[in-house]
Amino acid sequence: MNLKEIIPQKLKEKFQNIEFEISDYRDELTIKFDQKYIVEICKYLKSEPELEFILCADITAVDWATRKNRFTIVYNLFSLKNNFRLRLKADAAEAENSNGETKWTIESVTSVWQAANWQEREAYDMYGIHFNNHPDLRRMYMPEEFEYHPLRKDFPLMGIPGSLPLPKK
């Protein structure tokens, strides 16, 4: 049995109450599930001796703009032991904060992979996705006072005039 069959089988055995959506496109395995299980599943994938996904290569997001679940968080994992890449996907939860503004959240996986720290900060800065229990969630590229998130679909292509002071010549 190859890893594309072993990984879904192991996940279904370990997490019987979770519904997994499994797809294989262009020889890459993707597993989508409910965001509330992200830390638990990531810990398992890292610690399972047969799998050992010890590298979180990337965390990014997809802004679907008009869908009910606007943001999908994408985790690209790698097992050095098996020389195998795995993509995990989970939709961010939507909630309103105390100011009545919409906020999208998901649990941080920095407790599993320390390298996730900067990757989650980048997703927060560019998309505005809040990672609960993140040790240092602050902007990375844009100034702290910048109120927009440039990779969102609703951000104007040419930017917002006057939103950032440009350097003087």
N, C-alpha and C positions, 0 to 999 in steps of 0.2 A: 504494500500500500504506500502511495506517495504522500507527501506533506499536504497536498491540496485536499486529500481525503481525511488524513489524520487530524488536522487542526479542527475542522468543523465537527468531526466525531468527538474529539476530546472536549471541546467547548460544550457540545450538547449533553455529554455525559456529566460534566462538572456543574453546568448551570442549566438544569432541566426546566426551570421556571422562566427562562429568558427565551424570547423569540428572536432567532437569528435570520437575517436575510443574506444569503450567500450568493456571490456572483464570481464568475471567472471570465475575465475579458482580456484578450490578448496575452494569455498565459500569466495573468496576475490575479491573485486571489483577494477578494474584497469581502469583508464581513461587516454588516450594518446591524445595529441593535439600539436599544433604548439607552439614552445618555446617563441615566442614574446608575448604571452598572459599569461605567467606564474604568474606574479605579480598580475595582475587583477583578475585572477581566484582564486588564493590563498587568496586574500583579501576578495573576495566574500564568499568563503567556511568558512573563519574564522568568518566573521561578520553576515552571514545569521542566524537569530535567531533559525530557525528550524534545522540547521546543527551544527553550532559552532565547527568547527575543530580548536580548540585552541591550540593543541599540534602538533608541527612538530617533530615527534619522530626520524626521520632519513632522511638524504640526502646522496645518494650514486650515483654511475655511473656504466654503463655497457660499456665495450670496445668491440665493435663488430669487430674491427681490419680491416676486408676486406670490410665491407659495405660502401656505399656512406656516410650515416650519421654514422660516426664512434662511437660517444658517445651518449648514452641515459642517461639523468639525471633522477633519481628515487626519488620521495618524498613520504615518508611514514607518513601519517597524522592520527591523532586520535581525535575523538570527545568524550570527557568525558561525555557530556550530553546524548549521544546516545549509548555509549560503542561500537563504530564502527570504524573500520580501513579502510582507503582509500589510495590507491596507485595512485599517479600521475606520468606520464612519459612525457618527452619532449626531443627531440633530440637537442643537442647543435649545434649552428650555426658554420660553418667552414669559416674562413677568413685567409688572409695572413697579417702578421704584417709588419712593415716598413723594417725589415731585410729579408723579403721574406720567413719567417718561417710560417708554418701552425699553426693557433691558433683556439681553440674551445671556444665559449663563450655562455653565457646565463645570463639573468638578475638575480641579487641577490634577495632573498626573506627575507633578514634580516629586511626590512622595515615592513614585516608582522609578522614574528616570530624572536625575538632576538636570540633564541636558534639556529637558522640557521647559525649564525656567524661561530661557530667552525666546524659545519658539512660541510659548503661550503669550509672552509679553508682546511679541510681534503681531500675533493674531488680535490681541486686545487693542493695540495701537492702530492697526490698519482697518479692522472690522468693528471694533467696539464690543467684542465678546468678552464677558467677565468670567474669569476662571476662579471659582470658589476655592478658598484655602490656598491660594497662591502665596508664596512667601514675600513677593516683592512686585505686585502688579502695578506697574507704572508705564508710561509711554517710553518708547524706544527711539523712534525716529522723529516724531513730531514734538513740538513743545508741549509741556503739560497743560498750558492754558488753551491749546488748540481744541476747539469743540467738535471738530468733524473727524470722520474716519475715511481716508482716501480710497480704500479698496471696495467700499460699498457701492452697489449699483446706482444708488441715488445721489452719489457725489458727482458733481459736474466734471466732464472730461477735461475741461480747461481750468479746473479749480474754481475757487470762489475769490473773486477780486477783493483785495484788501484784507483777506483772512490771515495772511502771514506777511510780516514786513520783509521786503526783499533787501538783500545787502546793497549798500551804497557803492557806487563805482569809485 
